[in-house]
Amino acid sequence: MIAFRYTVMRLMIFVGFFAVLLLLEVSLPWAAVGGALLSMVVSYFLLARDREQMAASLERRVEARMTRRREQMEAERVAEDEE
């Protein structure tokens, strides 16, 4: 769920900068490029907490998957030894 929130916030920041640049009468392609660059910089600082939460969540999932895999490999090794 945090990934969805982070994505929506990034998109909102981009749209905001894009709209401001269009209001300043910047051409459409340059407004898109400027909006993307400005939103990247601002998102880096404003959404740092959400990004850290996403990274921690991903790390927990990877660790759980690795633990399950190790347990599965150990169970297979024990099963082979018993045969």
N, CA, C and O atoms as a GROMACS GRO file, in nm:
protein
  332
    1MET      N    1   0.081  -0.119   0.000
    1MET     CA    2   0.000   0.000   0.000
    1MET      C    3   0.086   0.127   0.000
    1MET      O    4   0.050   0.229  -0.057
    2ILE      N    5   0.202   0.116   0.065
    2ILE     CA    6   0.290   0.232   0.071
    2ILE      C    7   0.343   0.267  -0.067
    2ILE      O    8   0.365   0.384  -0.098
    3ALA      N    9   0.364   0.166  -0.151
    3ALA     CA   10   0.414   0.190  -0.286
    3ALA      C   11   0.311   0.268  -0.367
    3ALA      O   12   0.346   0.356  -0.445
    4PHE      N   13   0.184   0.236  -0.349
    4PHE     CA   14   0.078   0.308  -0.420
    4PHE      C   15   0.074   0.454  -0.375
    4PHE      O   16   0.064   0.545  -0.456
    5ARG      N   17   0.082   0.474  -0.243
    5ARG     CA   18   0.080   0.611  -0.189
    5ARG      C   19   0.200   0.690  -0.241
    5ARG      O   20   0.186   0.806  -0.281
    6TYR      N   21   0.316   0.629  -0.240
    6TYR     CA   22   0.438   0.695  -0.287
    6TYR      C   23   0.425   0.733  -0.435
    6TYR      O   24   0.462   0.843  -0.475
    7THR      N   25   0.372   0.642  -0.516
    7THR     CA   26   0.356   0.667  -0.659
    7THR      C   27   0.259   0.781  -0.684
    7THR      O   28   0.284   0.867  -0.767
    8VAL      N   29   0.148   0.781  -0.611
    8VAL     CA   30   0.049   0.888  -0.628
    8VAL      C   31   0.107   1.022  -0.586
    8VAL      O   32   0.085   1.123  -0.654
    9MET      N   33   0.181   1.024  -0.477
    9MET     CA   34   0.242   1.150  -0.432
    9MET      C   35   0.345   1.200  -0.534
    9MET      O   36   0.351   1.320  -0.562
   10ARG      N   37   0.425   1.110  -0.589
   10ARG     CA   38   0.522   1.150  -0.692
   10ARG      C   39   0.450   1.210  -0.812
   10ARG      O   40   0.491   1.312  -0.866
   11LEU      N   41   0.342   1.144  -0.853
   11LEU     CA   42   0.265   1.192  -0.968
   11LEU      C   43   0.203   1.328  -0.940
   11LEU      O   44   0.203   1.415  -1.028
   12MET      N   45   0.151   1.347  -0.820
   12MET     CA   46   0.092   1.476  -0.785
   12MET      C   47   0.196   1.587  -0.785
   12MET      O   48   0.167   1.698  -0.831
   13ILE      N   49   0.314   1.559  -0.736
   13ILE     CA   50   0.420   1.659  -0.735
   13ILE      C   51   0.458   1.695  -0.879
   13ILE      O   52   0.475   1.812  -0.912
   14PHE      N   53   0.470   1.594  -0.965
   14PHE     CA   54   0.502   1.620  -1.106
   14PHE      C   55   0.394   1.705  -1.171
   14PHE      O   56   0.424   1.804  -1.237
   15VAL      N   57   0.269   1.667  -1.152
   15VAL     CA   58   0.158   1.741  -1.215
   15VAL      C   59   0.157   1.885  -1.165
   15VAL      O   60   0.129   1.977  -1.242
   16GLY      N   61   0.186   1.905  -1.038
   16GLY     CA   62   0.191   2.041  -0.984
   16GLY      C   63   0.297   2.126  -1.051
   16GLY      O   64   0.269   2.238  -1.094
   17PHE      N   65   0.417   2.074  -1.061
   17PHE     CA   66   0.523   2.149  -1.127
   17PHE      C   67   0.495   2.168  -1.276
   17PHE      O   68   0.521   2.275  -1.332
   18PHE      N   69   0.442   2.065  -1.339
   18PHE     CA   70   0.407   2.074  -1.480
   18PHE      C   71   0.305   2.186  -1.503
   18PHE      O   72   0.319   2.265  -1.596
   19ALA      N   73   0.203   2.191  -1.418
   19ALA     CA   74   0.098   2.294  -1.431
   19ALA      C   75   0.156   2.433  -1.409
   19ALA      O   76   0.123   2.527  -1.482
   20VAL      N   77   0.242   2.447  -1.310
   20VAL     CA   78   0.303   2.578  -1.283
   20VAL      C   79   0.387   2.623  -1.402
   20VAL      O   80   0.381   2.739  -1.441
   21LEU      N   81   0.463   2.533  -1.458
   21LEU     CA   82   0.545   2.569  -1.573
   21LEU      C   83   0.459   2.605  -1.694
   21LEU      O   84   0.494   2.695  -1.771
   22LEU      N   85   0.348   2.535  -1.712
   22LEU     CA   86   0.257   2.571  -1.822
   22LEU      C   87   0.196   2.709  -1.798
   22LEU      O   88   0.179   2.787  -1.892
   23LEU      N   89   0.163   2.739  -1.672
   23LEU     CA   90   0.109   2.872  -1.640
   23LEU      C   91   0.212   2.982  -1.665
   23LEU      O   92   0.176   3.096  -1.694
   24LEU      N   93   0.338   2.948  -1.652
   24LEU     CA   94   0.445   3.044  -1.680
   24LEU      C   95   0.477   3.050  -1.830
   24LEU      O   96   0.574   3.113  -1.872
   25GLU      N   97   0.394   2.983  -1.910
   25GLU     CA   98   0.401   2.983  -2.055
   25GLU      C   99   0.530   2.920  -2.108
   25GLU      O  100   0.588   2.966  -2.207
   26VAL      N  101   0.574   2.815  -2.042
   26VAL     CA  102   0.686   2.734  -2.091
   26VAL      C  103   0.627   2.636  -2.192
   26VAL      O  104   0.516   2.586  -2.172
   27SER      N  105   0.699   2.608  -2.300
   27SER     CA  106   0.646   2.517  -2.402
   27SER      C  107   0.621   2.379  -2.341
   27SER      O  108   0.685   2.341  -2.243
   28LEU      N  109   0.529   2.306  -2.399
   28LEU     CA  110   0.484   2.177  -2.346
   28LEU      C  111   0.598   2.078  -2.322
   28LEU      O  112   0.608   2.022  -2.213
   29PRO      N  113   0.686   2.054  -2.420
   29PRO     CA  114   0.795   1.958  -2.394
   29PRO      C  115   0.887   2.001  -2.280
   29PRO      O  116   0.928   1.919  -2.198
   30TRP      N  117   0.920   2.130  -2.276
   30TRP     CA  118   1.009   2.180  -2.170
   30TRP      C  119   0.939   2.180  -2.035
   30TRP      O  120   1.003   2.161  -1.932
   31ALA      N  121   0.808   2.202  -2.035
   31ALA     CA  122   0.732   2.196  -1.911
   31ALA      C  123   0.734   2.053  -1.856
   31ALA      O  124   0.744   2.033  -1.735
   32ALA      N  125   0.723   1.955  -1.946
   32ALA     CA  126   0.726   1.815  -1.903
   32ALA      C  127   0.864   1.779  -1.847
   32ALA      O  128   0.875   1.715  -1.743
   33VAL      N  129   0.969   1.820  -1.916
   33VAL     CA  130   1.105   1.792  -1.871
   33VAL      C  131   1.132   1.864  -1.739
   33VAL      O  132   1.184   1.804  -1.644
   34GLY      N  133   1.097   1.990  -1.733
   34GLY     CA  134   1.118   2.068  -1.610
   34GLY      C  135   1.037   2.012  -1.495
   34GLY      O  136   1.087   2.003  -1.382
   35GLY      N  137   0.913   1.974  -1.522
   35GLY     CA  138   0.830   1.915  -1.417
   35GLY      C  139   0.890   1.786  -1.365
   35GLY      O  140   0.888   1.761  -1.245
   36ALA      N  141   0.943   1.704  -1.455
   36ALA     CA  142   1.004   1.577  -1.414
   36ALA      C  143   1.128   1.602  -1.328
   36ALA      O  144   1.145   1.539  -1.224
   37LEU      N  145   1.214   1.693  -1.372
   37LEU     CA  146   1.336   1.720  -1.297
   37LEU      C  147   1.307   1.781  -1.161
   37LEU      O  148   1.364   1.739  -1.060
   38LEU      N  149   1.219   1.880  -1.158
   38LEU     CA  150   1.185   1.943  -1.031
   38LEU      C  151   1.116   1.845  -0.936
   38LEU      O  152   1.143   1.845  -0.816
   39SER      N  153   1.028   1.762  -0.990
   39SER     CA  154   0.958   1.667  -0.904
   39SER      C  155   1.053   1.562  -0.848
   39SER      O  156   1.033   1.515  -0.736
   40MET      N  157   1.155   1.524  -0.925
   40MET     CA  158   1.253   1.428  -0.873
   40MET      C  159   1.327   1.486  -0.753
   40MET      O  160   1.345   1.418  -0.651
   41VAL      N  161   1.369   1.610  -0.764
   41VAL     CA  162   1.445   1.674  -0.656
   41VAL      C  163   1.358   1.691  -0.532
   41VAL      O  164   1.398   1.656  -0.421
   42VAL      N  165   1.238   1.743  -0.552
   42VAL     CA  166   1.149   1.768  -0.438
   42VAL      C  167   1.104   1.636  -0.375
   42VAL      O  168   1.098   1.626  -0.252
   43SER      N  169   1.074   1.537  -0.456
   43SER     CA  170   1.030   1.407  -0.404
   43SER      C  171   1.140   1.341  -0.322
   43SER      O  172   1.112   1.273  -0.223
   44TYR      N  173   1.264   1.360  -0.361
   44TYR     CA  174   1.375   1.300  -0.288
   44TYR      C  175   1.372   1.344  -0.142
   44TYR      O  176   1.400   1.263  -0.053
   45PHE      N  177   1.340   1.469  -0.117
   45PHE     CA  178   1.339   1.521   0.019
   45PHE      C  179   1.204   1.501   0.088
   45PHE      O  180   1.199   1.457   0.202
   46LEU      N  181   1.095   1.532   0.019
   46LEU     CA  182   0.963   1.524   0.081
   46LEU      C  183   0.916   1.381   0.106
   46LEU      O  184   0.844   1.356   0.203
   47LEU      N  185   0.954   1.289   0.022
   47LEU     CA  186   0.904   1.152   0.033
   47LEU      C  187   1.009   1.054   0.084
   47LEU      O  188   0.998   0.934   0.062
   48ALA      N  189   1.109   1.105   0.152
   48ALA     CA  190   1.217   1.019   0.202
   48ALA      C  191   1.164   0.915   0.300
   48ALA      O  192   1.206   0.799   0.295
   49ARG      N  193   1.074   0.953   0.387
   49ARG     CA  194   1.021   0.859   0.486
   49ARG      C  195   0.946   0.744   0.418
   49ARG      O  196   0.965   0.628   0.454
   50ASP      N  197   0.862   0.778   0.320
   50ASP     CA  198   0.788   0.675   0.248
   50ASP      C  199   0.883   0.582   0.172
   50ASP      O  200   0.862   0.461   0.168
   51ARG      N  201   0.987   0.638   0.113
   51ARG     CA  202   1.083   0.559   0.039
   51ARG      C  203   1.156   0.463   0.134
   51ARG      O  204   1.181   0.348   0.098
   52GLU      N  205   1.189   0.509   0.253
   52GLU     CA  206   1.255   0.424   0.352
   52GLU      C  207   1.162   0.312   0.398
   52GLU      O  208   1.206   0.199   0.418
   53GLN      N  209   1.034   0.343   0.414
   53GLN     CA  210   0.937   0.240   0.452
   53GLN      C  211   0.924   0.134   0.343
   53GLN      O  212   0.916   0.015   0.372
   54MET      N  213   0.922   0.179   0.218
   54MET     CA  214   0.914   0.083   0.107
   54MET      C  215   1.038  -0.006   0.105
   54MET      O  216   1.027  -0.127   0.085
   55ALA      N  217   1.154   0.052   0.126
   55ALA     CA  218   1.278  -0.025   0.126
   55ALA      C  219   1.279  -0.126   0.240
   55ALA      O  220   1.321  -0.240   0.222
   56ALA      N  221   1.234  -0.084   0.357
   56ALA     CA  222   1.229  -0.175   0.472
   56ALA      C  223   1.132  -0.289   0.447
   56ALA      O  224   1.160  -0.404   0.482
   57SER      N  225   1.019  -0.259   0.387
   57SER     CA  226   0.920  -0.362   0.355
   57SER      C  227   0.977  -0.462   0.255
   57SER      O  228   0.961  -0.583   0.271
   58LEU      N  229   1.043  -0.411   0.154
   58LEU     CA  230   1.105  -0.498   0.054
   58LEU      C  231   1.213  -0.585   0.118
   58LEU      O  232   1.224  -0.704   0.087
   59GLU      N  233   1.291  -0.527   0.206
   59GLU     CA  234   1.396  -0.602   0.274
   59GLU      C  235   1.337  -0.715   0.359
   59GLU      O  236   1.389  -0.826   0.359
   60ARG      N  237   1.228  -0.686   0.430
   60ARG     CA  238   1.162  -0.790   0.510
   60ARG      C  239   1.112  -0.904   0.423
   60ARG      O  240   1.126  -1.021   0.458
   61ARG      N  241   1.052  -0.870   0.309
   61ARG     CA  242   1.001  -0.975   0.219
   61ARG      C  243   1.113  -1.060   0.163
   61ARG      O  244   1.100  -1.182   0.154
   62VAL      N  245   1.224  -0.997   0.126
   62VAL     CA  246   1.338  -1.072   0.072
   62VAL      C  247   1.396  -1.163   0.180
   62VAL      O  248   1.427  -1.279   0.153
   63GLU      N  249   1.411  -1.111   0.301
   63GLU     CA  250   1.464  -1.193   0.410
   63GLU      C  251   1.373  -1.312   0.438
   63GLU      O  252   1.422  -1.423   0.459
   64ALA      N  253   1.242  -1.290   0.439
   64ALA     CA  254   1.147  -1.400   0.463
   64ALA      C  255   1.157  -1.504   0.352
   64ALA      O  256   1.154  -1.624   0.379
   65ARG      N  257   1.168  -1.459   0.229
   65ARG     CA  258   1.181  -1.551   0.117
   65ARG      C  259   1.311  -1.630   0.126
   65ARG      O  260   1.312  -1.750   0.098
   66MET      N  261   1.418  -1.565   0.164
   66MET     CA  262   1.547  -1.634   0.177
   66MET      C  263   1.540  -1.737   0.291
   66MET      O  264   1.594  -1.847   0.278
   67THR      N  265   1.476  -1.701   0.400
   67THR     CA  266   1.463  -1.793   0.512
   67THR      C  267   1.382  -1.916   0.471
   67THR      O  268   1.420  -2.029   0.502
   68ARG      N  269   1.270  -1.893   0.402
   68ARG     CA  270   1.188  -2.005   0.354
   68ARG      C  271   1.268  -2.094   0.260
   68ARG      O  272   1.259  -2.217   0.267
   69ARG      N  273   1.346  -2.034   0.174
   69ARG     CA  274   1.426  -2.111   0.078
   69ARG      C  275   1.531  -2.194   0.149
   69ARG      O  276   1.553  -2.310   0.115
   70ARG      N  277   1.597  -2.134   0.250
   70ARG     CA  278   1.696  -2.208   0.327
   70ARG      C  279   1.632  -2.327   0.398
   70ARG      O  280   1.686  -2.438   0.398
   71GLU      N  281   1.515  -2.304   0.458
   71GLU     CA  282   1.444  -2.412   0.527
   71GLU      C  283   1.404  -2.522   0.428
   71GLU      O  284   1.414  -2.641   0.459
   72GLN      N  285   1.361  -2.483   0.311
   72GLN     CA  286   1.322  -2.580   0.209
   72GLN      C  287   1.443  -2.663   0.165
   72GLN      O  288   1.435  -2.785   0.152
   73MET      N  289   1.554  -2.596   0.143
   73MET     CA  290   1.676  -2.667   0.103
   73MET      C  291   1.722  -2.762   0.213
   73MET      O  292   1.766  -2.873   0.184
   74GLU      N  293   1.713  -2.719   0.338
   74GLU     CA  294   1.752  -2.804   0.450
   74GLU      C  295   1.660  -2.926   0.458
   74GLU      O  296   1.707  -3.037   0.482
   75ALA      N  297   1.531  -2.905   0.440
   75ALA     CA  298   1.436  -3.016   0.443
   75ALA      C  299   1.463  -3.114   0.329
   75ALA      O  300   1.454  -3.235   0.349
   76GLU      N  301   1.497  -3.064   0.212
   76GLU     CA  302   1.530  -3.150   0.099
   76GLU      C  303   1.657  -3.229   0.126
   76GLU      O  304   1.667  -3.346   0.090
   77ARG      N  305   1.754  -3.165   0.189
   77ARG     CA  306   1.881  -3.231   0.220
   77ARG      C  307   1.858  -3.343   0.322
   77ARG      O  308   1.915  -3.451   0.309
   78VAL      N  309   1.777  -3.316   0.422
   78VAL     CA  310   1.746  -3.416   0.523
   78VAL      C  311   1.671  -3.533   0.460
   78VAL      O  312   1.698  -3.649   0.490
   79ALA      N  313   1.576  -3.501   0.370
   79ALA     CA  314   1.500  -3.606   0.303
   79ALA      C  315   1.591  -3.693   0.217
   79ALA      O  316   1.572  -3.815   0.211
   80GLU      N  317   1.690  -3.634   0.152
   80GLU     CA  318   1.785  -3.713   0.072
   80GLU      C  319   1.871  -3.800   0.161
   80GLU      O  320   1.901  -3.914   0.126
   81ASP      N  321   1.911  -3.747   0.277
   81ASP     CA  322   1.994  -3.824   0.369
   81ASP      C  323   1.919  -3.945   0.424
   81ASP      O  324   1.980  -4.049   0.452
   82GLU      N  325   1.788  -3.932   0.440
   82GLU     CA  326   1.708  -4.041   0.497
   82GLU      C  327   1.682  -4.152   0.395
   82GLU      O  328   1.649  -4.264   0.434
   83GLU      N  329   1.694  -4.124   0.268
   83GLU     CA  330   1.666  -4.224   0.166
   83GLU      C  331   1.775  -4.323   0.150
   83GLU      O  332   1.765  -4.414   0.067
   0.00000   0.00000   0.00000
